[in-house]
Amino acid sequence: MAVTKKSDLHTDAPLWSATPHISVRTHARPVRSRYDVVIVGAGISGALMASALADGTRSVMVIDRREPVGGSSLASTAMIQHEIDVPLSELVKKIGARDAARVWSRSMDSVARLADRVREAGISCAFQHKKTLFLSGDEMGWRALKDEAELRAGNGFEAAFIDGAALREKYGIERTGAVLTSCSASANPAQMTAGFLRHAARNGAELVRKCEVAEVGAGQGGVTLILADGAKIEAGKVVFCTGYEFLKRLARLDHETVSTWAIATPPATAHPGWLDDFLVWEASEPYLYLRTTPDGRIIAGGEDEADEKAHLDKSKLRRKADVIAGKASALLGIPKPDIDYCWAGPFGVTPDGLPIIGPVPGLEGVFTVMGFGGNGITFSQIASELIAAAIDGKTDPDAGLFGTRGRDAPHSAA
Ligand SMILES: Cc1cc2nc3c(=O)[nH]c(=O)nc-3n(C[C@H](O)[C@H](O)[C@H](O)COP(=O)(O)OP(=O)(O)OC[C@H]3O[C@@H](n4cnc5c(N)ncnc54)[C@H](O)[C@@H]3O)c2cc1C
């Protein structure tokens, strides 16, 4: 019995599994019996956490039941967005104007800080700064997007509304409107994860593969972990960066897991030149999103379904991939592209689009990072900032925006 949920985190062959430099050197077992910090999970959340916490003085171990980089981070399309899945205008209604603006501001800052960290750690992961086009769809028409752009601008966030005529003229897109912003990014998420794990290892972190944490208990002396083989590990602090395989005791919080699909076209697929500088997504249900890679693939995804096991259906994978390719073709005005890779996986969502990051109630010294949503990677960066501060004994002023508190019941506007 594991302490976290168990899922198939992706189908066989996401694009990134075929890219180089995604493995890291690991131990088969923990070397010590006590660590200052144990990080459970070696995906992008655990990698950023380890890289933030490993300073050569504290003992840090990252432990994973799979090979590192084998979870959802290998399946991510890695649109590193500052925009949250829930538009600012909607988030204001859910958590109040002041907190909604703080969340958006934190998200924008975090993309910039992630870019700095990639550069400072010397990680080669095709990291590119990108603008975003958020297109009108059946959930938000041009008027709602115009209001959204004005609200963002009014809060000091750079955002511009583009009307249908300008969209057609500049981008060849037939939609009634869009919000144009900058300050997002894209990357190879597997190389980025492996890069941050290597960075942490260079600063003394120990990486352990294929060891499952089966139990967790907390007392005055610290946290005790029992591994699946019965081994006991003591830790000062433990951070569960287990993604959609969250701690079972947190299953009751208001989040759910859905299924999502993605495709990658072959290198040098014909596409409009402007797309190389953009992430594109739409206000539709189900939605389409897309971007390109430096070698000219189009990566596109969406077609989410509420059933968290639907991604396991192999015939559905082909059908969904075909629909995504068709929608990308229609949107961009290009011939329907070939599909080089298609894959699917579970995907976490919350009603307000926010992740759940913070102390685990009832387990002193234990933290959780559940970086839900379409900007999970941005949330992983935020998590590494908030939890590293908490472990250093500092209080991050935004910590209360992302914690477990209030997650049992719907948010009320401030
Ligand atoms: C198809 C798809 C497209 C996506 N696109 C985007 C996107 O464009 N932009 C974006 O920001 N996000 C996107 N996401 C979301 C993003 O992938 C996730 O937010 C992110 O990968 C989560 O990283 P993580 O490190 O928290 O989880 P993971 O990468 O899943 O890592 C968690 C690790 O914890 C380990 N683990 C779990 N339980 C235990 C245990 N008991 N003991 C030991 N180890 C354990 C697992 O083995 C796993 O390796 C997408 C997701 C999918 C599926």
The ligand as a Tripos MOL2 file, in Angstrom:
@<TRIPOS>MOLECULE
LIG
   53    58     1     0     0
SMALL
NO_CHARGES

@<TRIPOS>ATOM
      1 C1         -0.6370   15.7970  -21.8470 C.3       1 LIG1
      2 C2         -0.2650   16.8320  -20.8020 C.ar      1 LIG1
      3 C3          0.0230   18.1170  -21.2120 C.ar      1 LIG1
      4 C4          0.3960   19.0720  -20.2640 C.ar      1 LIG1
      5 N1          0.7360   20.3010  -20.7080 N.ar      1 LIG1
      6 C5          1.1890   21.2270  -19.8450 C.ar      1 LIG1
      7 C6          1.6350   22.4770  -20.3060 C.ar      1 LIG1
      8 O1          1.5920   22.7660  -21.5140 O.2       1 LIG1
      9 N2          2.1340   23.3550  -19.4060 N.ar      1 LIG1
     10 C7          2.2090   23.0390  -18.0730 C.ar      1 LIG1
     11 O2          2.6880   23.8690  -17.2920 O.2       1 LIG1
     12 N3          1.7710   21.8700  -17.5950 N.ar      1 LIG1
     13 C8          1.2670   20.9470  -18.4570 C.ar      1 LIG1
     14 N4          0.8690   19.7460  -17.9860 N.ar      1 LIG1
     15 C9          0.9080   19.5300  -16.5490 C.3       1 LIG1
     16 C10         2.3370   19.2020  -16.1070 C.3       1 LIG1
     17 O3          2.7960   18.1190  -16.8540 O.3       1 LIG1
     18 C11         2.3220   18.8610  -14.6190 C.3       1 LIG1
     19 O4          1.8560   19.9720  -13.8880 O.3       1 LIG1
     20 C12         3.7270   18.5450  -14.1250 C.3       1 LIG1
     21 O5          4.3820   17.6240  -14.9480 O.3       1 LIG1
     22 C13         3.6370   17.9760  -12.7240 C.3       1 LIG1
     23 O6          4.9470   17.7180  -12.3110 O.3       1 LIG1
     24 P1          5.2110   16.9770  -10.9570 P.3       1 LIG1
     25 O7          6.6640   16.9390  -10.7680 O.co2     1 LIG1
     26 O8          4.3690   17.6160   -9.9110 O.co2     1 LIG1
     27 O9          4.6180   15.5010  -11.2090 O.3       1 LIG1
     28 P2          5.3120   14.2500  -11.9350 P.3       1 LIG1
     29 O10         6.1500   14.6440  -13.0740 O.co2     1 LIG1
     30 O11         4.2090   13.2620  -12.1910 O.co2     1 LIG1
     31 O12         6.2700   13.6770  -10.8260 O.3       1 LIG1
     32 C14         5.7280   13.0830   -9.6670 C.3       1 LIG1
     33 C15         6.5870   11.8830   -9.3230 C.3       1 LIG1
     34 O13         6.2060   11.4080   -8.0230 O.3       1 LIG1
     35 C16         6.4570   10.0190   -8.0030 C.3       1 LIG1
     36 N5          5.7180    9.4060   -6.8870 N.ar      1 LIG1
     37 C17         4.3860    9.4330   -6.6780 C.ar      1 LIG1
     38 N6          4.0830    8.7860   -5.5400 N.ar      1 LIG1
     39 C18         5.2560    8.3230   -5.0270 C.ar      1 LIG1
     40 C19         5.5900    7.5610   -3.8700 C.ar      1 LIG1
     41 N7          4.6420    7.1390   -2.9970 N.pl3     1 LIG1
     42 N8          6.8870    7.2420   -3.6520 N.ar      1 LIG1
     43 C20         7.8510    7.6580   -4.5330 C.ar      1 LIG1
     44 N9          7.5730    8.3900   -5.6440 N.ar      1 LIG1
     45 C21         6.2910    8.7190   -5.8830 C.ar      1 LIG1
     46 C22         5.9880    9.5540   -9.3700 C.3       1 LIG1
     47 O14         6.5770    8.3220   -9.7200 O.3       1 LIG1
     48 C23         6.3930   10.7020  -10.2790 C.3       1 LIG1
     49 O15         7.6020   10.4540  -10.9570 O.3       1 LIG1
     50 C24         0.4610   18.7490  -18.8820 C.ar      1 LIG1
     51 C25         0.1510   17.4490  -18.4700 C.ar      1 LIG1
     52 C26        -0.2100   16.4990  -19.4100 C.ar      1 LIG1
     53 C27        -0.5220   15.0950  -18.9360 C.3       1 LIG1
@<TRIPOS>BOND
     1     1     2 1
     2     2     3 ar
     3     2    52 ar
     4     3     4 ar
     5     4     5 ar
     6     4    50 ar
     7     5     6 ar
     8     6     7 ar
     9     6    13 1
    10     7     8 2
    11     7     9 ar
    12     9    10 ar
    13    10    11 2
    14    10    12 ar
    15    12    13 ar
    16    13    14 ar
    17    14    15 1
    18    14    50 ar
    19    15    16 1
    20    16    17 1
    21    16    18 1
    22    18    19 1
    23    18    20 1
    24    20    21 1
    25    20    22 1
    26    22    23 1
    27    23    24 1
    28    24    25 2
    29    24    26 1
    30    24    27 1
    31    27    28 1
    32    28    29 2
    33    28    30 1
    34    28    31 1
    35    31    32 1
    36    32    33 1
    37    33    34 1
    38    33    48 1
    39    34    35 1
    40    35    36 1
    41    35    46 1
    42    36    37 ar
    43    36    45 ar
    44    37    38 ar
    45    38    39 ar
    46    39    40 ar
    47    39    45 ar
    48    40    41 1
    49    40    42 ar
    50    42    43 ar
    51    43    44 ar
    52    44    45 ar
    53    46    47 1
    54    46    48 1
    55    48    49 1
    56    50    51 ar
    57    51    52 ar
    58    52    53 1
@<TRIPOS>SUBSTRUCTURE
     1 LIG1         1 GROUP 0 **** ****
